[in-house]
Amino acid sequence: MTSSDAALTQLLNDARSWAAQDPDPATATALTELIRLSDAGVAGARQQLADSFSGTLQFGTAGLRAALGPGPNRMNRVVVRRAAAGLAAFLGNAVAQAAPGVRPRAVVGYDARYNSDLFAEETAAIFTAAGIETFLMPAALPTPLLAYAVRALDCDGGVMVTASHNPPQDNGYKVYLGRHAVEDGGRGAQIVAPYDAQIAAQIEGAGALDSIVLASAGWTVLDPSVAAEYEAAVAALAAPARFPARDLKIVLTPMHGVGGKTAVAVLLAAGFTDVTLVTEQAEPDPEFPTVNFPNPEEPGALDLALETAARVDADIVIANDPDADRAAVAAKDPDTGAWRMLRGDEVGSLLGAHVVARLAGSEDPAAGVFANSIVSSRLLARIAAAAGYAHEETLTGFKWIARVPGLLYGYEEALGYCVAPTLVRDKDGISAAVLIAELAAAAKAADKTIFHTLDELYLVHGLHASDQLSIRVADHGLLDAMMNRLRVSPPDSFGGSAVETAADLAEGSEHLPPTDGMLYLTRDHTRVIIRPSGTEPKLKCYLEVIRSVGSAAELPAARLEARAALDGVLADVREALGL
């Protein structure tokens, strides 16, 4: 028998063993058929089977996320049961050490993707059997509502079954820690190291599938009032005494996700009564039929929303991703008359300035911190400093931003905003929508647009222009090769400006833990950050240039100059990477 024959025999045996123990008839049947086709020599089936069993889906700081299907490298009931058992063991141990005699508590939520409700219910059953007081969300609801519940119910852990803005065939398992299971700064936030490794070790030691006990009852299905409480708390963020304007025509799309009902209820309660839902995308649909990719950042994803906005003559478009933890914004550019989606950095800076304005005269600047990820714009730091607030940069990912002590406001350029960290210690596209509407209505009342508000920030702090380059590769090994090229043959300039600082982020610093990436600062303050994606086989490059602007009349020329500079930097990045 050749080695390839032996490998195929082992693969088929592993698959048959999995099918025999699979508790889900649908995936067991699909796997049995895949085994039959593979055994018959169908090449595509063999490849699919090999990929499904090529390894074990790894639990990390993003929890779990993968395509649905049978096998250890897919999202399914076997993988979820083992994850739930491991997390239950971790929570039990953590609480026993921190508060002996206290019963652990956890809450489980889910979106409207395929199998989300099933994965959530089985998680609740396993937690309950493990002695955890368990709460299950009453329906498919947004991720921020689960993050809210972790804090509001004083839980030690939380699970959200969602794949956020991934394609329809995917699902995921996002984990939050709270109360006795994590340090105070991370209460209600997503996990970071070393908790991910500790939970992964418990999953690895979960034992045989038939040893994992599921309770038949005993968990509490939360009353729908938990959603009403979140809605009331978020609507109360509005500040009508200081920003009374509510004349704003909003087009909202939940992008076939679970945020529509909640977002509309919150906006109405906050006084924004002219809200038009994009009809074709208003209801949850796990197929996401009107978009190629259910991510507001993707080209074409906002087409229906922009068509609706043009038809009703809206002032602003707000789009949530399918689990509503992110928010995209579009408005009509007064310079061109065309609708344009704002970059995450633009919205992040606008919200930061608005938070400063809301706090004016009511807070001691020493008592709070503004924060953003290292790959986000430097404009927020200037806004915070001018108002007397501290500012911190964190690693990429909201799990880091959420842990900043004294956080008042934080954002990341990938459309994630935390405007109310005492309510939700994570990005929240619904609470962000309230403040976006508030600042847009204030601008309209002053006969301006949010673009004018942005220009006012540029006049004070300089025009900050950013761009990105994402390079998808065949495998992660190529990412290592490209990063090694940068370290061995470092670039000496970008956009004609000499590199003055080249920092290897893998070495860490006083302010940041080690992470794979390179940061370059040039003489004219151009910044380039190049890092591998943590979730996809992509190299991501983040570029920012800053140009001083003396007057509003200089802005058009400054924009053209900044765009030309970014184009030059893009060309130099491609050259540095050997593209």
Backbone hydrogen bonds, N-H to C=O, Kabsch-Sander energy under -0.5 kcal/mol:
donor,donor_aa,acceptor,acceptor_aa,energy
6,A,2,T,-2.5
7,A,3,S,-2.3
8,L,4,S,-2.2
9,T,5,D,-2.6
10,Q,6,A,-2.5
11,L,7,A,-2.4
12,L,8,L,-2.8
13,N,9,T,-2.3
14,D,10,Q,-2.7
15,A,11,L,-2.3
16,R,12,L,-2.5
17,S,13,N,-2.3
18,W,14,D,-2.2
19,A,15,A,-2.7
20,A,16,R,-2.0
21,Q,17,S,-1.1
21,Q,18,W,-0.7
22,D,18,W,-1.3
28,A,24,D,-2.4
29,T,25,P,-2.4
30,A,26,A,-2.2
31,L,27,T,-2.4
32,T,28,A,-2.3
33,E,29,T,-2.0
34,L,30,A,-1.9
35,I,31,L,-2.5
36,R,32,T,-2.0
37,L,33,E,-2.4
38,S,34,L,-2.3
39,D,35,I,-2.7
40,A,36,R,-1.4
41,G,38,S,-1.5
42,V,37,L,-2.5
43,A,41,G,-0.7
46,R,42,V,-2.1
47,Q,43,A,-2.4
48,Q,44,G,-2.2
49,L,45,A,-2.7
50,A,46,R,-2.9
51,D,47,Q,-2.2
52,S,48,Q,-2.0
53,F,49,L,-1.4
54,S,51,D,-1.1
57,L,72,P,-3.1
60,G,58,Q,-0.5
60,G,63,G,-2.0
63,G,60,G,-2.2
64,L,173,Y,-1.8
66,A,171,N,-2.3
68,L,169,Q,-3.3
69,G,75,M,-1.8
73,N,52,S,-2.1
74,R,71,G,-1.3
75,M,67,A,-2.7
76,N,74,R,-0.6
80,V,76,N,-2.5
81,R,77,R,-2.4
82,R,78,V,-2.1
83,A,79,V,-2.2
84,A,80,V,-3.0
85,A,81,R,-2.4
86,G,82,R,-2.4
87,L,83,A,-2.6
88,A,84,A,-2.5
89,A,85,A,-2.0
90,F,86,G,-2.3
91,L,87,L,-2.8
92,G,88,A,-2.4
93,N,89,A,-2.4
94,A,90,F,-2.9
95,V,91,L,-2.5
96,A,92,G,-2.0
97,Q,93,N,-2.0
98,A,94,A,-2.2
99,A,95,V,-3.3
102,V,99,A,-2.3
106,A,133,E,-2.4
107,V,157,G,-1.6
108,V,135,F,-2.7
109,G,159,V,-3.2
111,D,161,V,-1.9
116,S,113,R,-1.7
119,F,115,N,-2.8
120,A,116,S,-2.2
121,E,117,D,-2.4
122,E,118,L,-2.3
123,T,119,F,-1.8
124,A,120,A,-2.4
125,A,121,E,-2.1
126,I,122,E,-2.2
127,F,123,T,-2.8
128,T,124,A,-2.3
129,A,125,A,-2.0
130,A,126,I,-1.4
131,G,128,T,-1.8
132,I,127,F,-2.3
133,E,104,P,-2.8
134,T,132,I,-0.7
135,F,106,A,-2.4
136,L,220,T,-3.0
137,M,108,V,-2.9
141,L,110,Y,-1.9
141,L,139,A,-0.6
143,T,323,D,-2.1
145,L,142,P,-0.7
146,L,142,P,-1.1
146,L,143,T,-0.6
147,A,143,T,-2.3
148,Y,144,P,-2.3
149,A,145,L,-2.1
150,V,146,L,-1.9
151,R,147,A,-1.0
152,A,148,Y,-3.0
153,L,149,A,-2.7
154,D,151,R,-1.1
155,C,150,V,-2.6
156,D,105,R,-2.6
157,G,105,R,-1.3
158,G,176,Y,-2.4
159,V,107,V,-2.1
160,M,174,K,-2.8
161,V,109,G,-2.4
161,V,159,V,-0.5
162,T,160,M,-1.0
162,T,172,G,-0.6
166,N,163,A,-2.5
170,D,167,P,-1.8
171,N,66,A,-2.5
173,Y,64,L,-2.8
174,K,160,M,-2.9
176,Y,158,G,-3.0
177,L,189,A,-2.0
178,G,156,D,-2.5
181,A,178,G,-2.7
182,V,179,R,-0.6
186,G,183,E,-1.8
187,R,184,D,-1.7
188,G,177,L,-3.2
189,A,177,L,-0.6
189,A,186,G,-2.5
191,I,175,V,-1.6
195,Y,192,V,-1.2
196,D,192,V,-0.9
198,Q,194,P,-2.1
199,I,195,Y,-2.7
200,A,196,D,-2.7
201,A,197,A,-2.2
202,Q,198,Q,-1.5
203,I,199,I,-2.3
204,E,200,A,-2.6
205,G,201,A,-1.5
206,A,203,I,-1.8
211,S,208,A,-1.8
212,I,209,L,-1.7
213,V,211,S,-0.6
215,A,125,A,-2.2
220,T,134,T,-2.8
221,V,219,W,-0.6
222,L,136,L,-2.8
222,L,220,T,-0.7
226,V,223,D,-2.3
227,A,224,P,-1.2
228,A,224,P,-1.3
229,E,225,S,-2.7
230,Y,226,V,-1.8
231,E,227,A,-2.6
232,A,228,A,-2.5
233,A,229,E,-2.3
234,V,230,Y,-2.6
235,A,231,E,-2.7
236,A,232,A,-1.8
237,L,234,V,-1.6
238,A,235,A,-1.5
242,R,239,A,-0.8
243,F,239,A,-3.2
248,L,246,R,-1.5
250,I,248,L,-0.8
250,I,274,D,-2.9
251,V,316,I,-2.3
252,L,250,I,-0.5
252,L,276,T,-2.8
253,T,318,I,-2.0
256,H,281,Q,-2.1
257,G,254,P,-1.4
258,V,322,P,-2.6
263,A,259,G,-3.0
264,V,260,G,-2.5
265,A,261,K,-2.1
266,V,262,T,-2.3
267,L,263,A,-2.6
268,L,264,V,-2.6
269,A,265,A,-2.2
270,A,266,V,-1.8
271,G,268,L,-1.6
272,F,267,L,-2.6
273,T,271,G,-1.2
275,V,273,T,-1.2
276,T,250,I,-3.0
277,L,275,V,-0.6
278,V,252,L,-2.1
279,T,277,L,-0.9
281,Q,278,V,-1.7
282,A,279,T,-1.2
285,D,256,H,-2.4
288,F,285,D,-1.8
291,V,288,F,-1.2
295,N,293,F,-2.7
298,E,295,N,-2.1
301,A,298,E,-2.0
303,D,300,G,-1.3
306,L,302,L,-2.8
307,E,303,D,-2.4
308,T,304,L,-2.4
309,A,305,A,-2.5
310,A,306,L,-2.2
311,R,307,E,-2.0
312,V,308,T,-2.3
313,D,309,A,-0.8
314,A,309,A,-2.3
315,D,249,K,-2.8
316,I,249,K,-1.6
317,V,330,A,-2.8
318,I,251,V,-2.8
319,A,328,A,-2.5
320,N,253,T,-2.6
321,D,326,R,-1.0
324,A,321,D,-2.2
327,A,415,L,-1.9
328,A,319,A,-3.1
330,A,317,V,-2.1
331,A,340,R,-2.1
333,D,331,A,-0.6
333,D,338,A,-2.9
336,T,333,D,-0.5
337,G,333,D,-3.2
340,R,331,A,-2.8
342,L,329,V,-2.8
347,V,343,R,-2.1
348,G,344,G,-2.8
349,S,345,D,-2.1
350,L,346,E,-2.3
351,L,347,V,-2.9
352,G,348,G,-1.9
353,A,349,S,-2.6
354,H,350,L,-2.2
355,V,351,L,-2.7
356,V,352,G,-2.1
357,A,353,A,-2.1
358,R,354,H,-2.4
359,L,355,V,-1.8
360,A,356,V,-0.9
362,S,359,L,-2.9
363,E,359,L,-1.0
367,A,364,D,-2.9
368,G,365,P,-1.3
369,V,406,G,-2.3
370,F,390,A,-2.5
371,A,409,Y,-2.1
372,N,392,E,-1.7
373,S,411,Y,-1.2
374,I,394,T,-2.6
376,S,373,S,-1.8
382,R,378,R,-1.2
383,I,379,L,-2.3
384,A,380,L,-2.8
385,A,381,A,-2.4
386,A,382,R,-2.2
387,A,383,I,-1.1
388,G,384,A,-0.5
388,G,385,A,-1.2
389,Y,384,A,-2.9
390,A,365,P,-0.6
390,A,368,G,-1.1
392,E,370,F,-2.2
394,T,372,N,-1.7
400,W,397,G,-1.5
401,I,397,G,-1.2
402,A,398,F,-2.8
403,R,400,W,-0.9
404,V,401,I,-1.7
407,L,404,V,-1.5
408,L,369,V,-3.4
409,Y,369,V,-1.2
410,G,418,C,-1.8
411,Y,371,A,-1.5
412,E,416,G,-2.4
415,L,413,E,-0.8
416,G,412,E,-1.5
418,C,410,G,-3.2
419,V,417,Y,-0.6
423,L,420,A,-1.8
424,V,420,A,-2.4
426,D,424,V,-1.3
428,D,417,Y,-2.7
429,G,324,A,-1.3
430,I,324,A,-0.5
432,A,428,D,-1.7
433,A,429,G,-0.9
434,V,430,I,-1.4
435,L,431,S,-1.5
436,I,432,A,-2.5
437,A,433,A,-2.5
438,E,434,V,-2.1
439,L,435,L,-2.5
440,A,436,I,-2.2
441,A,437,A,-2.6
442,A,438,E,-2.0
443,A,439,L,-1.9
444,K,440,A,-2.4
445,A,441,A,-2.4
446,A,442,A,-1.0
446,A,443,A,-0.5
447,D,444,K,-2.2
448,K,443,A,-2.8
453,T,449,T,-1.8
454,L,450,I,-2.0
455,D,451,F,-2.3
456,E,452,H,-2.0
457,L,453,T,-1.4
458,Y,454,L,-1.9
459,L,455,D,-2.2
460,V,456,E,-1.1
461,H,457,L,-3.0
462,G,458,Y,-2.5
463,L,547,R,-3.1
464,H,462,G,-0.6
465,A,463,L,-0.7
465,A,545,V,-2.6
467,D,543,L,-1.8
469,L,541,C,-2.1
471,I,539,L,-2.9
472,R,470,S,-0.6
473,V,537,P,-2.7
478,L,475,D,-1.2
479,L,475,D,-0.7
480,D,476,H,-1.7
481,A,477,G,-1.7
482,M,478,L,-2.2
483,M,479,L,-2.5
484,N,480,D,-2.3
485,R,481,A,-1.9
486,L,482,M,-1.7
487,R,483,M,-1.7
488,V,484,N,-2.5
489,S,485,R,-2.9
494,F,497,S,-2.3
495,G,568,G,-0.6
497,S,494,F,-1.8
499,V,492,D,-2.6
500,E,521,L,-2.7
501,T,521,L,-2.1
503,A,519,L,-3.1
505,L,503,A,-0.9
505,L,517,G,-2.1
506,A,517,G,-0.7
507,E,504,D,-1.9
508,G,505,L,-1.3
509,S,512,L,-2.8
515,T,505,L,-1.7
518,M,530,I,-2.5
519,L,503,A,-2.6
520,Y,528,V,-3.0
521,L,501,T,-2.4
522,T,526,T,-2.4
523,R,498,A,-2.2
525,H,522,T,-2.0
527,R,544,E,-2.8
528,V,520,Y,-2.3
529,I,542,Y,-2.3
530,I,518,M,-2.5
531,R,540,K,-2.6
533,S,538,K,-2.9
538,K,536,E,-2.4
539,L,471,I,-2.4
540,K,531,R,-3.2
540,K,538,K,-0.5
541,C,469,L,-2.7
542,Y,529,I,-3.0
543,L,467,D,-2.7
544,E,527,R,-2.1
545,V,465,A,-2.6
547,R,463,L,-2.2
554,E,551,S,-1.3
555,L,552,A,-1.1
558,A,554,E,-2.2
559,R,555,L,-2.6
560,L,556,P,-1.9
561,E,557,A,-2.5
562,A,558,A,-2.6
563,R,559,R,-2.5
564,A,560,L,-2.3
565,A,561,E,-2.2
566,L,562,A,-2.6
567,D,563,R,-2.3
568,G,564,A,-2.0
569,V,565,A,-2.3
570,L,566,L,-2.8
571,A,567,D,-2.0
572,D,568,G,-1.8
573,V,569,V,-2.5
574,R,570,L,-2.3
575,E,571,A,-1.9
576,A,572,D,-2.5
577,L,573,V,-1.8
578,G,575,E,-1.3
579,L,574,R,-3.0
